Amino acid sequence: MSLNIIPILMYHNIDKPPQGARLRNLYVRTGAFARQMFLLKLLGYKGLSMSAAMPYLRGEKRGRVAVITFDDGYVDTLRHALPILNTLGFSATCYFISQRTGKYNEWDAATLNVRKSLMDEAQIRAWHAAGMEVGAHSRTHPRLTGCTDAELQNEIAGSKADLEALTGHPITQFCYPYGDVDERVAAATRQAGYDAATTVQRGRARSGDDVMLLRRVLVSGSTWPHLFLFKLLGNYEDKRG
């Protein structure tokens, strides 16, 4: 039986880039995001959260699915992406930094020359109440490979505990900050009780892949419609992994 190919789309900000911001490609404009989601629907894809996609990733189910993920938990994800997802009947996963809620991207604000607002606790609950998934992205967004074992436990398992207390639901999905992962970090993530974890390594996931090291499809501000199709349907992204 052939492997099921599952593109896990990776987004950061759904908004226009502010004046003076560096790395402007982290921003996908709202209209572009809406067109991308409409294309998924038109092509017969189900837009799913990570948890909803797990049976496909494990090879238990087959079908045309795309996973929609957002890193960091910015307010613009709630404000601009959520209405589009709800209109199309899609679900998605947003990965939150559990001890930075209601704050800003202090780990890279100086580099990017912009402070980006993160969802507060009420907004995270609103995201979850709307049928979307809350995933974990550590407690403080460190480079995990440089952490001690105790620090890993605090960042990975601690983030899970924080978000479970906030939402009242199990948190089963993790995303490595900066995509920074090695065998020790992946083992700590598995030990913490997560079902899967995503990286920033580029490529489409396939059923049977190591679910603690899942690749994703980068969607940036310069992903024009034809390029989005190439990333989704062909091996464009796989070659860049």
Backbone as numpy.savetxt, mean C-alpha at the origin, in Angstrom:
# Nx Ny Nz CAx CAy CAz Cx Cy Cz
-1.02 -26.07 -14.06 -1.86 -24.88 -14.06 -0.97 -23.63 -14.06
-1.31 -22.66 -14.90 -0.53 -21.43 -14.97 -0.70 -20.61 -13.70
0.30 -19.81 -13.39 0.24 -18.96 -12.21 -0.72 -17.80 -12.45
-1.41 -17.40 -11.40 -2.27 -16.23 -11.46 -1.41 -14.99 -11.25
-1.47 -14.02 -12.17 -0.70 -12.79 -12.06 -1.58 -11.74 -11.39
-1.06 -11.17 -10.30 -1.84 -10.21 -9.51 -1.05 -8.91 -9.37
-1.39 -7.87 -10.12 -0.72 -6.59 -9.90 -1.15 -5.96 -8.59
-0.18 -5.62 -7.75 -0.44 -4.90 -6.50 0.00 -3.46 -6.74
-0.95 -2.59 -6.94 -0.65 -1.20 -7.29 -0.19 -0.43 -6.06
0.86 0.36 -6.21 1.44 1.12 -5.09 1.27 2.62 -5.34
0.53 3.27 -4.46 0.33 4.71 -4.50 0.84 5.35 -3.22
1.11 6.66 -3.29 1.40 7.44 -2.09 0.36 8.55 -1.93
0.47 9.61 -2.74 -0.47 10.73 -2.62 -1.41 10.80 -3.81
-2.69 11.05 -3.54 -3.68 11.28 -4.59 -4.06 12.76 -4.49
-3.35 13.56 -5.25 -3.53 15.02 -5.18 -2.59 15.64 -6.21
-2.72 16.92 -6.43 -1.74 17.61 -7.25 -0.55 17.97 -6.37
0.67 17.92 -6.92 1.84 18.23 -6.09 1.85 19.70 -5.69
2.14 19.98 -4.43 2.19 21.38 -3.99 3.41 22.10 -4.55
3.33 23.41 -4.59 4.43 24.23 -5.08 5.70 23.95 -4.28
6.79 23.72 -4.97 8.08 23.54 -4.32 8.37 22.12 -3.87
7.41 21.21 -4.02 7.63 19.82 -3.59 8.64 19.12 -4.48
9.54 18.37 -3.86 10.45 17.52 -4.62 9.83 16.13 -4.77
10.37 15.33 -5.66 9.82 14.01 -5.97 8.31 14.12 -6.25
7.98 14.97 -7.19 6.59 15.24 -7.52 5.87 14.01 -8.06
6.64 13.01 -8.51 6.02 11.79 -9.03 5.35 10.95 -7.94
5.58 11.30 -6.67 4.85 10.61 -5.61 3.36 10.97 -5.63
3.02 12.04 -6.35 1.64 12.50 -6.42 0.99 12.03 -7.72
-0.16 11.36 -7.58 -1.02 11.04 -8.72 -2.25 11.93 -8.60
-2.49 12.73 -9.60 -3.63 13.65 -9.54 -4.94 12.88 -9.46
-5.92 13.49 -8.83 -7.19 12.81 -8.58 -7.84 12.34 -9.87
-7.83 13.16 -10.89 -8.42 12.77 -12.17 -7.71 11.58 -12.79
-6.38 11.57 -12.69 -5.61 10.44 -13.23 -5.93 9.16 -12.47
-6.03 9.27 -11.14 -6.38 8.09 -10.34 -7.77 7.57 -10.73
-8.72 8.48 -10.91 -10.07 8.07 -11.31 -10.04 7.34 -12.65
-9.26 7.84 -13.60 -9.16 7.18 -14.90 -8.52 5.80 -14.78
-7.51 5.69 -13.93 -6.87 4.38 -13.73 -7.84 3.37 -13.13
-8.61 3.80 -12.15 -9.58 2.89 -11.53 -10.68 2.51 -12.53
-11.11 3.48 -13.35 -12.12 3.19 -14.37 -11.58 2.19 -15.39
-10.30 2.32 -15.75 -9.69 1.36 -16.68 -9.69 -0.04 -16.09
-9.38 -0.15 -14.80 -9.44 -1.47 -14.15 -10.83 -2.08 -14.32
-11.84 -1.28 -14.02 -13.23 -1.75 -14.12 -13.56 -2.14 -15.55
-13.16 -1.31 -16.50 -13.44 -1.55 -17.91 -12.80 -2.84 -18.40
-11.62 -3.15 -17.87 -10.89 -4.35 -18.28 -11.34 -5.60 -17.52
-12.31 -5.44 -16.64 -12.84 -6.59 -15.92 -12.10 -6.98 -14.66
-11.28 -6.06 -14.15 -10.57 -6.33 -12.90 -11.46 -6.02 -11.70
-11.30 -6.82 -10.65 -11.83 -6.47 -9.34 -10.73 -5.74 -8.59
-11.03 -4.56 -8.10 -10.07 -3.83 -7.27 -10.23 -4.27 -5.82
-9.18 -4.86 -5.26 -9.29 -5.50 -3.94 -8.25 -4.98 -2.96
-8.59 -5.11 -1.68 -7.62 -4.91 -0.61 -6.69 -6.12 -0.55
-5.62 -5.99 0.21 -4.70 -7.11 0.37 -5.38 -8.34 0.97
-6.17 -8.14 2.01 -6.81 -9.29 2.65 -7.78 -9.99 1.69
-8.53 -9.19 0.94 -9.48 -9.78 -0.02 -8.75 -10.53 -1.13
-7.52 -10.13 -1.43 -6.76 -10.77 -2.50 -5.97 -11.99 -2.04
-5.91 -12.25 -0.74 -5.07 -13.35 -0.26 -5.41 -14.71 -0.88
-6.68 -15.07 -1.07 -6.95 -16.36 -1.72 -6.35 -16.46 -3.13
-6.27 -15.33 -3.84 -5.66 -15.32 -5.17 -4.15 -15.43 -5.06
-3.57 -14.74 -4.09 -2.12 -14.79 -3.90 -1.66 -16.17 -3.44
-2.52 -16.86 -2.70 -2.18 -18.21 -2.25 -2.50 -19.27 -3.29
-3.11 -18.89 -4.40 -3.46 -19.85 -5.45 -4.74 -20.61 -5.18
-5.53 -20.17 -4.20 -6.78 -20.86 -3.87 -7.93 -20.43 -4.77
-7.83 -19.24 -5.35 -8.85 -18.73 -6.27 -8.15 -18.17 -7.50
-8.90 -18.12 -8.60 -8.38 -17.53 -9.83 -9.34 -16.46 -10.29
-8.81 -15.49 -10.98 -9.65 -14.42 -11.49 -8.82 -13.19 -11.79
-9.43 -12.24 -12.46 -8.74 -11.00 -12.84 -8.90 -10.00 -11.70
-7.89 -9.90 -10.87 -7.93 -8.99 -9.72 -6.69 -8.10 -9.72
-6.86 -6.91 -9.20 -5.75 -5.99 -8.95 -5.89 -5.51 -7.51
-4.78 -5.46 -6.81 -4.77 -5.00 -5.42 -4.40 -3.52 -5.42
-5.08 -2.74 -4.60 -4.86 -1.29 -4.54 -4.30 -0.96 -3.16
-3.08 -0.42 -3.12 -2.45 -0.10 -1.83 -1.96 1.35 -1.82
-2.00 1.94 -0.63 -1.53 3.30 -0.40 -0.57 3.27 0.79
0.58 3.87 0.64 1.57 3.91 1.72 1.41 5.17 2.57
1.60 5.03 3.85 1.79 6.12 4.83 0.51 6.65 5.46
-0.61 6.64 4.75 -1.87 7.09 5.37 -2.10 8.58 5.30
-1.87 9.17 4.13 -2.07 10.61 3.99 -3.56 10.96 3.93
-3.87 12.16 4.37 -5.26 12.63 4.38 -5.85 12.63 2.98
-5.01 12.91 1.97 -5.56 12.97 0.60 -6.04 11.60 0.11
-5.54 10.52 0.70 -6.05 9.19 0.36 -7.52 9.08 0.75
-7.84 9.54 1.94 -9.23 9.53 2.40 -10.07 10.52 1.60
-9.55 11.70 1.40 -10.34 12.78 0.79 -10.59 12.55 -0.70
-9.57 12.07 -1.42 -9.68 12.00 -2.87 -9.84 10.58 -3.43
-9.14 9.60 -2.82 -9.21 8.24 -3.35 -10.47 7.51 -2.91
-10.87 7.69 -1.66 -12.00 6.92 -1.12 -13.29 7.08 -1.93
-13.71 8.30 -2.28 -14.96 8.41 -3.04 -14.92 7.68 -4.38
-13.76 7.67 -5.02 -13.62 6.97 -6.30 -13.71 5.47 -6.11
-13.03 4.96 -5.11 -13.07 3.52 -4.81 -14.50 3.08 -4.48
-15.18 3.87 -3.67 -16.56 3.51 -3.30 -17.49 3.53 -4.50
-17.33 4.50 -5.38 -18.18 4.59 -6.57 -18.05 3.35 -7.44
-16.84 2.80 -7.53 -16.60 1.65 -8.40 -16.77 0.32 -7.68
-17.04 0.36 -6.38 -17.20 -0.89 -5.64 -15.89 -1.60 -5.37
-14.79 -0.85 -5.32 -13.47 -1.42 -5.05 -13.15 -1.32 -3.56
-12.28 -2.20 -3.10 -11.68 -2.07 -1.78 -10.19 -1.82 -1.95
-9.54 -1.36 -0.89 -8.12 -1.04 -0.95 -7.53 -1.15 0.44
-6.20 -1.20 0.49 -5.46 -1.22 1.76 -4.62 0.03 1.86
-4.70 0.69 3.00 -3.81 1.81 3.31 -2.95 1.41 4.50
-1.65 1.59 4.38 -0.70 1.22 5.42 -0.39 2.45 6.29
-0.66 2.34 7.58 -0.54 3.47 8.50 0.66 3.33 9.44
1.24 4.47 9.79 2.34 4.54 10.75 1.70 4.86 12.09
1.64 3.87 12.95 0.68 3.91 14.06 0.97 4.96 15.13
2.22 5.41 15.27 2.52 6.44 16.25 2.80 7.81 15.62
2.32 7.96 14.40 2.44 9.26 13.72 1.06 9.73 13.23
-0.01 9.15 13.73 -1.34 9.54 13.29 -1.61 11.00 13.63
-2.23 11.71 12.69 -2.54 13.11 12.88 -1.34 14.03 12.77
-0.18 13.50 12.39 1.03 14.30 12.28 1.39 14.49 10.80
2.67 14.38 10.48 3.08 14.59 9.10 4.28 13.68 8.81
4.74 13.71 7.59 5.81 12.83 7.11 7.19 13.28 7.59
7.41 13.22 8.88 8.66 13.76 9.43 9.89 12.98 8.99
9.74 11.74 8.51 10.87 10.92 8.08 11.45 11.42 6.75
10.66 12.14 5.93 11.22 12.61 4.65 10.76 14.02 4.28
10.18 14.76 5.22 9.68 16.10 4.91 10.80 17.03 4.42
11.97 16.94 5.05 13.08 17.81 4.64 13.55 17.45 3.23
13.60 16.16 2.94 14.04 15.71 1.62 13.05 16.14 0.54
11.75 16.00 0.84 10.71 16.30 -0.14 10.33 17.78 -0.17
10.80 18.54 0.82 10.48 19.96 0.92 8.97 20.20 1.07
8.29 19.30 1.75 6.85 19.47 1.98 6.42 18.63 3.18
5.55 19.21 4.01 4.93 18.45 5.10 3.57 17.97 4.62
3.39 16.65 4.63 2.15 16.05 4.13 1.35 15.53 5.32
0.11 15.95 5.43 -0.72 15.60 6.59 -1.12 14.13 6.57
-0.94 13.49 7.73 -1.34 12.09 7.92 -2.71 12.02 8.59
-3.48 11.00 8.25 -4.80 10.82 8.87 -4.68 10.72 10.38
-5.64 11.31 11.07 -5.71 11.15 12.52 -6.56 9.91 12.85
-6.75 9.64 14.12 -7.44 8.41 14.51 -8.87 8.36 13.98
-9.59 9.48 14.05 -10.97 9.51 13.56 -11.01 9.25 12.06
-10.05 9.78 11.33 -10.01 9.58 9.88 -9.65 8.13 9.52
-8.78 7.53 10.30 -8.45 6.11 10.07 -9.70 5.25 10.31
-10.42 5.56 11.36 -11.66 4.81 11.61 -12.67 5.03 10.47
-12.73 6.24 9.92 -13.63 6.52 8.81 -13.23 5.72 7.58
-11.95 5.62 7.32 -11.44 4.80 6.21 -11.88 3.35 6.39
-11.71 2.84 7.58 -12.08 1.46 7.88 -13.59 1.26 7.80
-14.36 2.21 8.33 -15.82 2.10 8.33 -16.38 2.14 6.91
-15.64 2.71 5.98 -16.08 2.79 4.59 -15.82 1.50 3.82
-15.31 0.48 4.51 -15.08 -0.81 3.87 -13.66 -1.02 3.37
-12.77 -0.11 3.75 -11.38 -0.23 3.33 -10.55 -0.89 4.44
-9.37 -1.38 4.05 -8.53 -2.10 5.00 -7.46 -1.20 5.60
-7.23 -1.38 6.89 -6.14 -0.74 7.61 -4.99 -1.73 7.70
-3.85 -1.36 7.13 -2.64 -2.15 7.25 -1.61 -1.40 8.07
-0.56 -2.09 8.47 0.48 -1.49 9.31 1.72 -1.16 8.50
2.38 -0.06 8.89 3.58 0.42 8.20 4.63 0.81 9.24
4.63 0.09 10.35 5.52 0.30 11.50 4.95 1.37 12.42
5.66 1.64 13.51 5.24 2.69 14.44 5.80 4.05 14.08
7.04 4.10 13.55 7.70 5.40 13.34 8.36 5.55 11.98
8.23 4.56 11.08 8.82 4.60 9.74 10.35 4.58 9.76
10.97 3.64 10.49 12.44 3.54 10.47 12.90 2.63 9.33
14.19 2.57 9.14 14.78 1.54 8.27 14.94 0.28 9.12
14.13 -0.70 8.84 14.01 -1.85 9.74 15.27 -2.71 9.78
16.02 -2.77 8.69 17.22 -3.61 8.71 18.27 -3.09 9.68
18.18 -1.82 10.08 19.11 -1.25 11.04 18.63 -1.34 12.47
17.47 -1.94 12.69 16.91 -2.05 14.04 17.46 -3.26 14.77
17.54 -3.17 16.08 17.85 -4.34 16.91 16.62 -5.26 16.92
16.79 -6.45 17.45 15.65 -7.37 17.54 14.52 -6.78 18.37
14.88 -6.13 19.47 13.86 -5.50 20.33 13.15 -4.37 19.59
13.91 -3.58 18.84 13.31 -2.48 18.07 12.39 -3.02 16.98
12.79 -4.12 16.36 11.93 -4.75 15.34 10.59 -5.17 15.95
10.67 -5.82 17.10 9.45 -6.24 17.80 8.55 -5.04 18.08
9.15 -3.95 18.55 8.39 -2.76 18.88 7.74 -2.16 17.62
8.50 -2.04 16.55 7.99 -1.40 15.34 6.96 -2.26 14.61
7.20 -3.55 14.51 6.36 -4.42 13.67 5.17 -4.95 14.45
5.44 -5.63 15.57 4.33 -6.14 16.38 3.61 -4.99 17.08
4.35 -3.96 17.49 3.74 -2.82 18.17 2.77 -2.07 17.29
3.10 -1.91 16.02 2.21 -1.24 15.08 0.91 -2.03 14.91
1.03 -3.32 14.85 -0.16 -4.18 14.75 -1.06 -3.99 15.96
-0.46 -4.02 17.14 -1.23 -3.86 18.38 -1.90 -2.49 18.44
-1.18 -1.44 18.06 -1.73 -0.08 18.08 -2.97 0.02 17.20
-2.86 -0.49 15.98 -3.94 -0.34 15.01 -5.12 -1.26 15.32
-4.84 -2.40 15.92 -5.95 -3.27 16.36 -6.73 -2.61 17.48
-6.02 -1.94 18.38 -6.71 -1.22 19.46 -7.53 -0.06 18.90
-7.03 0.58 17.86 -7.72 1.71 17.26 -8.98 1.30 16.50
-8.87 0.22 15.73 -9.99 -0.19 14.85 -10.90 -1.24 15.47
-10.37 -2.00 16.45 -11.14 -3.10 17.00 -11.19 -4.31 16.09
-10.29 -4.37 15.10 -10.27 -5.48 14.14 -8.84 -5.99 13.97
-8.68 -7.26 13.56 -7.33 -7.78 13.33 -6.62 -7.02 12.21
-5.35 -6.78 12.40 -4.51 -6.17 11.37 -3.60 -7.26 10.82
-3.78 -7.60 9.56 -3.11 -8.77 8.99 -2.11 -8.44 7.89
-2.01 -7.15 7.53 -1.15 -6.77 6.40 -0.11 -5.75 6.83
1.11 -5.92 6.32 2.23 -5.04 6.67 2.93 -4.57 5.40
3.52 -3.38 5.48 4.33 -2.84 4.40 5.64 -2.35 5.00
6.77 -2.75 4.43 8.08 -2.38 4.96 8.39 -0.92 4.62
8.64 -0.07 5.62 9.03 1.32 5.32 10.26 1.36 4.42
10.22 2.21 3.41 11.28 2.34 2.41 11.48 1.04 1.61
10.67 0.03 1.83 10.91 -1.28 1.22 12.13 -1.96 1.79
12.55 -1.55 2.98 13.79 -2.00 3.60 13.54 -3.32 4.34
14.01 -4.42 3.76 13.71 -5.74 4.33 14.86 -6.70 4.03
15.14 -7.56 4.99 16.04 -8.68 4.77 15.40 -9.91 5.43
16.12 -11.00 5.49 15.54 -12.24 6.03 15.09 -12.07 7.47
15.88 -11.37 8.26 15.56 -11.17 9.68 14.28 -10.35 9.85
14.15 -9.29 9.05 12.96 -8.44 9.12 11.73 -9.21 8.66
11.86 -9.96 7.57 10.73 -10.74 7.08 10.31 -11.79 8.11
11.28 -12.40 8.78 10.96 -13.41 9.80 10.24 -12.77 10.98
10.66 -11.57 11.38 10.00 -10.87 12.48 8.57 -10.49 12.11
8.36 -10.15 10.85 7.02 -9.80 10.37 6.11 -11.02 10.39
6.63 -12.14 9.93 5.85 -13.38 9.97 5.54 -13.78 11.41
6.54 -13.66 12.28 6.37 -14.04 13.69 5.34 -13.14 14.38
5.23 -11.89 13.95 4.27 -10.96 14.56 2.82 -11.31 14.21
2.64 -12.20 13.25 1.29 -12.68 12.95 0.63 -12.08 11.73
1.40 -11.40 10.90 0.84 -10.86 9.66 0.65 -11.98 8.63
-0.36 -11.81 7.78 -0.60 -12.78 6.71 0.28 -12.52 5.50
0.65 -11.25 5.28 1.45 -10.90 4.10 2.10 -9.55 4.34
3.12 -9.27 3.51 3.82 -7.98 3.58 4.28 -7.59 2.19
4.22 -6.29 1.91 4.60 -5.78 0.60 5.91 -5.02 0.67
6.62 -5.03 -0.45 7.89 -4.35 -0.60 7.72 -3.21 -1.60
8.82 -2.56 -1.97 8.78 -1.61 -3.08 9.50 -2.18 -4.30
9.86 -3.47 -4.24 10.45 -4.10 -5.42 9.40 -4.13 -6.52
9.81 -3.71 -7.70 8.84 -3.56 -8.77 8.57 -4.89 -9.48
7.33 -5.08 -9.87 6.91 -6.28 -10.56 5.52 -6.68 -10.13
4.89 -7.53 -10.93 3.56 -8.05 -10.58 3.72 -9.31 -9.74
2.88 -9.43 -8.74 2.91 -10.63 -7.89 2.29 -11.80 -8.64
2.68 -12.99 -8.21 2.13 -14.21 -8.79 1.73 -15.15 -7.67
0.68 -15.91 -7.92 0.27 -16.89 -6.92 1.45 -17.81 -6.66
1.70 -18.09 -5.39 2.83 -18.92 -5.01 4.05 -18.13 -4.60
4.06 -16.79 -4.82 5.18 -15.97 -4.35 5.24 -16.00 -2.82
6.41 -15.71 -2.26 6.55 -15.56 -0.82 5.70 -14.37 -0.39
4.67 -14.63 0.42 3.73 -13.56 0.77 4.32 -12.55 1.73
5.53 -12.79 2.24 6.21 -11.80 3.08 7.13 -10.90 2.25
7.20 -11.14 0.94 8.09 -10.36 0.08 7.40 -10.03 -1.24
6.20 -9.50 -1.16 5.41 -9.29 -2.36 5.85 -8.03 -3.11
6.01 -8.18 -4.42 6.37 -7.06 -5.29 5.12 -6.22 -5.60
5.37 -4.99 -6.01 4.26 -4.11 -6.37 4.52 -3.36 -7.67
3.45 -2.83 -8.22 3.50 -2.05 -9.45 3.48 -0.57 -9.07
4.55 0.13 -9.37 4.66 1.54 -9.04 3.75 2.37 -9.96
2.87 3.16 -9.34 2.04 4.10 -10.10 2.43 5.50 -9.64
2.94 6.30 -10.57 3.46 7.62 -10.23 2.72 8.70 -11.00
3.13 9.92 -10.76 2.50 11.04 -11.45 2.75 11.06 -12.94
3.75 10.32 -13.42 4.03 10.25 -14.85 3.56 8.94 -15.47
2.70 8.23 -14.77 2.13 6.99 -15.33 0.92 7.37 -16.17
1.16 7.64 -17.44 0.09 8.00 -18.36 -0.76 6.77 -18.67
-1.98 6.94 -19.21 -2.89 5.79 -19.41 -2.26 4.62 -20.17
-1.52 4.91 -21.24 -0.92 3.79 -22.00 0.12 3.06 -21.17
0.88 3.81 -20.34 1.88 3.18 -19.49 1.21 2.38 -18.38
0.11 2.89 -17.86 -0.64 2.15 -16.85 -1.07 0.80 -17.40
-1.52 0.78 -18.64 -1.93 -0.48 -19.28 -0.74 -1.42 -19.45
0.41 -0.88 -19.87 1.60 -1.70 -20.02 1.99 -2.33 -18.69
1.95 -1.54 -17.61 2.30 -2.04 -16.28 1.34 -3.13 -15.82
0.06 -2.93 -16.15 -0.98 -3.84 -15.70 -0.99 -5.15 -16.47
-0.88 -5.06 -17.80 -1.15 -6.21 -18.67 0.10 -6.89 -19.20
1.22 -6.20 -19.22 2.43 -6.78 -19.78 3.52 -6.94 -18.74
4.74 -7.19 -19.23 5.86 -7.43 -18.32 6.72 -6.19 -18.13
6.18 -5.02 -18.46 6.91 -3.76 -18.32 7.48 -3.62 -16.91
6.63 -3.79 -15.91 7.06 -3.61 -14.52 7.93 -4.77 -14.04
7.63 -5.97 -14.54 8.40 -7.13 -14.12 9.88 -6.99 -14.49
10.15 -6.37 -15.64 11.53 -6.20 -16.08 12.30 -5.22 -15.21
11.57 -4.38 -14.45 12.20 -3.38 -13.62 12.32 -3.83 -12.16
11.97 -5.08 -11.89 11.99 -5.59 -10.54 13.40 -5.90 -10.07
